[in-house]
Amino acid sequence: MQRVSRIPTIKAKHANKFGMLILEDGTIFEGMGFGYSTIAFGEAVFNTGMTGYVEALTDPSYSGQILTLTYPLVGNYGVPDPMAKDADGIRKNFESEMIQARGLVVHELSMTASHWNMAMTLDEWLYNEKIPGISGIDTRELTIKLRTGGVMMAALVVSDTIIDVQEIKKKLVSAKKYNDEEFMNTVSVKEPQTFGMGPESIVVIDTGVKNSILRNVRSLGYQVIKVPWNYSLEKILSYHPKGIIFSNGPGDPIKCVQTMKTAKDVIEKNIPTLGICLGAQILGLAGGANTYKLKYGHRGQNKSCIDLDNNQVYVTSQNHGYCIDPESLKNTDFKLWFTNTDDNTVEGIKHKQKKIIAVQFHPEASPGPFDCMFIFEELKKLIGEDNAKR
Amino acid sequence: MLGFGGQTALNCGVKLDELGILKKYGIKVLGTQVTGIRATEDRQLFKDSMIACNVPVLKSSTVYNFEEAKKVAKDIGYPVIARVAYTLGGKGGGVAHNEIELHEIVTRGLNASLVGQVLIEEYIGHWKQIEYEVMADYTGNNVIICNMENVLSMRVHTGDNIVVAPSQTLDNYEYQMLRSAALRAAKHVGIVGECNVQFALDPYSDKYVAIEMNPRLSRSSALASKATGYPIAYMAAKIVMGHTLPELVNRITKTTTACFEPSLDYIVCKHPRWDFSKFELANRNLGPTMKSVGEVMGVGRCFEESLQKAIRMLEIGNDGLVANRNSDKKYDIEEIENKLQKSDDLVLYYVAEALRQGMSVEQIYKLSAIDPWFIEKIDNIVKTEKRLKESTLDNKLLREAKELGFSDKQIGRLVGKDDLDIRKIRKDAGIIPVVKRIDTLAAEWPAKTNYLYLTYGGKVNDFEVTSNSQKIAVLGAGPYRIGSSVEFDWGTVNMVWGLKENGVKEVSVINCNPETVSTDYDICDRLYFEELTLERVLDVADFEKLDGVVTAVGGQTANNLTPKLAQNGIKIIGTSFEDIDRAENRSTFSKVLDDLNIRQPPWQAFSSLVDAKKFATKVGYPVLVRPSYVLSGAAMKVVWSESQLKKYLAEATNVSPDYPVVITKFMLNSLEAEVDGVGDGENVVIGAVIEHIEGAGVHSGDSMMCIPPWTLNNKVIDTILDYAKKVAIAFKIKGPFNLQFLINQDQVYVIELNIRASRSMPFVSKFVRMNLINLAARAVLGKPLPLVAKDRWRKIPHYGIKVPQFSFMQLDGADIILGVEMQSTGEAACFGESFYDALAKGLTSVGYSLPKEGSVLISAGGSENKEKLLQTALLLKGLGYKLLATEHTAEFLSDKRIGDVDVVYKISEPQRKPNIADLLYERKIDFIINVPSTSTLEKYVGMLYDEYQIRRKAVELGIPVLITTELADSFAKTLEWLKHNETTKKPLESYENVG
């Protein structure tokens, strides 16, 4: 009578291991290890999104970080096929080629996953990509700790045998600090890549770009050229792009000196440009503003930002630890465009004369709400104005 | 503001607009405009709107008659679902698998719809049912407050569904896709304020359709508010008055904006409460028509915990999904398969049983359309049940069981120990729940509000209670159900306020009903959204270091906990436990009455069946069988014969295993009255004496009530007042009480004393303009009450009438005859200058139409009833109504020379014309007086099935049925009064300060 058939259901295979999370301040959380048995060191951060662990884990902005999800039930819908690609050759379900976070911390790993679009379980995926995960800890306690104490370094251990706490603590002390790490060589492409066809193109400077940014540019109708983070403007212009995107990415923006140089040249030449997240910070720095590190960052899908031009408020997806200092904008040619309605931090800037815009949040969503995709249309408008002029 | 009073207010607003009244008086509609309301309420307009904003909808068509329906159904293909436009809670809809069923449903639906419109659409029962709550302001800002997933798929109306928030089986893309669609839809129809959008999502792809939109605050938005901590109604009110979302502040953090989307770090599970057992013949299957009468919300850190908590919160005698008191029953696999396909109120228990018997998750999914994820979680519960039963209980297993939401009772039952033993074992092992905050944003910002829950899914408390000031917890009333509704919520809230006014520093509330004001976190110092079980109240008491608890305002729920709490060292604030116990124990209660020379009907505590039979023979049938410590007549029965006595004694003993069952002589042809009051141990404040309009035997909750008494003489009233004072003092009552009386041939008998707030207290308080619970708050703290004249209520120059609201329409098959089991699901109280003024308003409020002319069908069982109805028939005749009657009644009326009475024939004799069935369908009957024989014995043996059919059909067609002679008489007199008068319209006056 009814067409009830089957929903794929798979049980966890790489779980029930020893697991431990040790924070820089000495706090120890014991839980159930899953995924790959190994030790990871990284900056412990939390994200308040209630869905989207696949997108978050593959977001290069999480490089160097151990990701805690505040929503307690994780892995419910498994992981879709990692290899699936769209017509342009962009990974369909992932934000990059692999898991970028160093480890995953959850309250409860679903021991069974089920979803029509699932290829494997979360623990299996972590195992395949050699990433440790821990489940069964009080993630609210951890979140409150990070909120009050600020983000800090941590060690996440998954092991098949009993864990030696003292040894891990020792290793954690000598592990490289997140703030000191260089990420660009690992997250950025080595050679330019081209996606799709189109009469006109946009160059995306890859400081750890999410695939959704590429997808959004494709859906505007442009060919996408992804170039390494340290490409000079000269090399970029050899592609005759109509516009440039400075992408998201991990780490402290002041470390991206070469990208900043390109940004200065872009501002100088007044090429239609959109900066996203790290890209926004780089453009800000290039324009003379300063950046600083937030105590515990903005990571979630419920962050509202106000467009100061028309007082509209949008719910945005965010993932950043650094931010532009609003005071420092006063001495630049940038003006505030968006601010965060919760803490008034800078969420977007616009160049007063040039066709340069930038947002701190993620208009490409994935994970998170689609409400701000119009930001890409704004870039298209700038390109349109530019074309009209020539 | 049309969006705040549910469907009733919305319909009212649309009607006002249609009639041009809003325009005539220049009244603006705040928030969503009437055009927007229509675009969501009218099925075809809704569909057009959705298509216009690129939101897919189901293949469907609107029909206005059966022929059209038949054609559409054929095009779409069976099964189809019929949905009715402009009704409450999906009222009147249904799934039709063939033409015969379609006929039944469409005819009923067309009658129930205010606009005579039914939608026929493709049936997608196995799709996921997902809801989004949208907030939007005038300037185009909009956010989603919460999304929810229905565990029982599209098969079951969301009001009857087990619902989790947030959704559990949707991936990020699906979540965002539906989120965007909800915002598009809301924007397109012009929502300002709040709305709910329901979607069906294909479980095998990302195909989806919008099912419906509610452009108003709803049951779902109340749930979303409690699930997230976001005060939707409060914010919506600000928004419709012109504020924008970003300028409003999050009431929990007090610093961040209200224009955001709450992030949860827990899972809530809403579980409906059904009261099918109160209705003989009612069909328990769940479907597109809502049948539940209330709901609870369990909060936990995993699905298993929140589900098992929710089940306990229902107070249906279950301690969780498994290991219940009466769970020995075995089912064969065929029976389980059948139950899984049909989804009745016990469906999750059948899922558990299927798993126990080794049925695969896949097979259970195929039968039940419950997503495998949920079935797997239930399997965790079933497996843990098995482990507890088969292995020795160590701390690890105990902790795991607690994390999965097992109560001490369940664990005790499985390992062969008492629940209090388990409590001790686990406290010794340090296995205690932690207290976490519900803060709207998953701890990302500091939260100042104390909206709390307890869980085993965590290691540390969010905070500790450190102050040394006096701490009192007020126990709420749990889910709305028959016999316990918003009146106890009113009691809880007023008690909290009263305690605060009287200097108590820290007042917390424990309650679990998402529909209530008592679970608004800002009415008290700390709100525990928690179970009202002994285990959990003790947990809270341990955490809070409580000075005591108030159990006098939470109805039956709190009342039942009183003895156990007292025995576990918790101080009961108010009347002492010993005095409450003296009143609940029928022997000591009776002794006190004897000492005070107060009459009571003969009674006996149940000891053995032989003794019970002897007693019944001695006093004569009928007798009333009831357990103690039970409110609202659960398992209370009037018994007419020896065989029934045996059956109901067994049932009553089961409902109240811990307390004795009492058998009382049931006095026929008596009047019933009650007194609501407050005592301080020495002094008594009388609220009012209330008289029931129906005779004794109709449950007091189902009876219409009147202040002042409309037939009792002064001598009787004085006796009642005298008794009330004596009883209150004898039991040293400190707080609210309610005393019930039978009046038989001017003799006053006391039948029941409840030392707690009663259902009628808000009604009485409003009538006498004196807040009884506020006074009770003083009394429970041991402060003296002010002196209030005992006849204060008599000096109020008005009439107040309370009328019950029934929901028989929703309960397929239920009979509407009233008895000692309460069946009404709500009530209306109306005030007027005269008895009929108040009554006319009251009857209109609960949905009776008061026709100015037309036909009345009279059908009465037994000569006594016929006699009683004679005057009523005469009056109606005189007022110009046409009289129709069944054979015997017509014969009787003709004998009495009443003049023209048309004879009509029974539904069971369709060949004889004119037939009642035809007349009903053709709307040739405006109202019905149908009083079954008083020797209600016949009802139980099914002899009056024909009368049942009349009542049932009439209910389904929305025709008023008057089922007692008293009601018929008052109805007729109200019609007479309306010939010459108009009802008064005056605002309710506020409470007076009585010192």
Interface residues (C-beta under 8 A of the other chain):
Chain A: M1 Q2 R3 V4 S5 R6 I7 T9 F46 T48 G49 M50 T51 G52 V54 E55 T70 Y71 P72 L73 N76 Y77 P80 H107 E108 S110 M111 T112 A113 S114 H115 W116 N117 I137 D138 T139 R140 E141 T143 I144 R147 G300 Q301 N302 K303 S304 I306 N311 Q312 V313 V315 T341 D342 D343 A365 S366 P367 G368 P369 F370 D371
Chain B: P79 H97 G125 H126 T139 G140 N141 V143 I144 P166 S167 Q168 T169 L170 D171 N172 Y175 Q176 R179 S180 L183 P203 Y204 S205 T244 L245 P246 T255 T256 T257 C259 F260 E261 P262 S263 L264 D265 Y266 I267 R301 C302 F303 V361 E362 Y365 K366 A369 D371 P372 W373 E376 N380 V434 K436 L441 A442 A443 E444 W445 P446 G457 G458 K459 V460 D462
